[in-house]
Amino acid sequence: MDIIDTIKEQIQSNNILLYMKGSPNQPQCGFSAQTVQALMACGERFAYVDVLTNPDVRANLPKYANWPTFPQLWVGGELVGGCDIVTEMHTSGELQTLIKEAVAAQSAS
């Protein structure tokens, strides 16, 4: 399978997906750690891909997403953004709403 097909499949198969450096239990950069904290505060399960152990994803996702940096949060097949956007959304309450709506939509389907 082509790496772009793999990325598309990951995004389609996981309602809430975080591409990050490291894992939620052991983030390997501060931006990934901040993003994980904001996501965990929403209280819902999410999938992740460690781009440090997946160099093909790390090399190709920025081109596919048209977003140059990691972490990248995808919800419902759409790119939400990186650390700054996720942190701002968490502070404003928007992230909680987005995550809860995504979980509700997935449960309804």
N, C-alpha and C positions, 0 to 999 in steps of 0.2 A: 504494500500500500504506500502510495506517495505521502510524504510528510504533511502536505497541505490537506490531503484527505484525512489523515490521522487527526490533525488539529480540528478540522470541521467536525469529525465524529466525536471528539472529546467535548467540544462545545455543545453539540446537539444532544449528547447523552447525559450531560450533567447540567441540571437546572441552575445551580450555583457553583461556579468553577473559578478557582483562583490559581493563576499561573504565578508562581513565586520562587524565590531562592530559598531552598531548604524545605522544611515541613512545618505545619502549624505548631508542633511541639518543639521544634528546633529550627526557627527561622535563621537564615544565614545572612540576613542584612536587616538594618533598622527599618527600612521602608516596608519590607515584607512583614516584620514583627508588628508594626503599627497597623497595617491592613488586617492582619489576622486578629488582633485585639478588637478592632472595630467590628469585624464580621462575627467573632465569637460572642460579642456583647448582644448580638441580635438573637442568639439562642437557637439557631437552626443549623442543621448539618450542612456541610459543603464539601465538595470535592476539591482536590488540589493536584497540580502537576509541578514537581520540582524541576525547574529549568536547568539547574546545575547538573542533574543526573540525566537530563534529556537534551543534549547539545543540539540535535536537529530541530527540536521545538524551539529552543532558545534562539537559534539562528533564523528560523523562518517565521515565527509568530509575529515579530514586529512588522514584517512586510505584509503578512496576511491581515493583521489588525490595523495597520497604518498607525501604530502606537509604538514608539521606540524603546520604551523602558519597561522594567518589571518592578513590582508586581502588576498584574492585569486582572481585574475582576470582571467576569462575564456572568450575567444573570439573564436567564430566559433566552439565551442565544445572542444577546447583545452585549457589546463592550460597555461597561460602566465607566472604567477609567483606572487610574493608578492610585497610589497612596494618598496624594493630596486631595483628589476628588472623593475618594472613599472616606477619608478622615473628616472632610468638610460635611459630607452627607450624614455621617454618623453624628457629628455635633449638632446638626440641624434637625435630626430625627428622620430625614429622608431615607437613609439607608435601611433603618428598621422597617419602614413602610414598604420599600421596594422588595426587601427580602420576604416579608410576610405575604405580600401579594404574589410573589413568585411561587412560594410554597403552596399557597391556596390555589393558584391556577394549576399547578402540577397535580395537586390532590383531586381537583375537579375533573381532570382529563382522564 
